[in-house]
């Protein structure tokens, strides 16, 4: 909205190259927002997926702040199959 700068970072496992953590920060004149996501292996799917996210909002005026946390679990894989038949 106001051309605010954004920054971010990745924490990467040097042996496997897997992303373990990401962080995104947006700092404007009116708000500072931070989002941090932690990743974990989901053995049933054999994938590394987001396991939790923490978000925080700070208002430079000092008036208030807001925090939230989400935890992901019970991942499932869905499959979709399609076919196309084009007539002559």
Helices and strands as residue ranges (DSSP letters): E 5-12, E 19-27, E 32-42, E 47-58, E 65-71
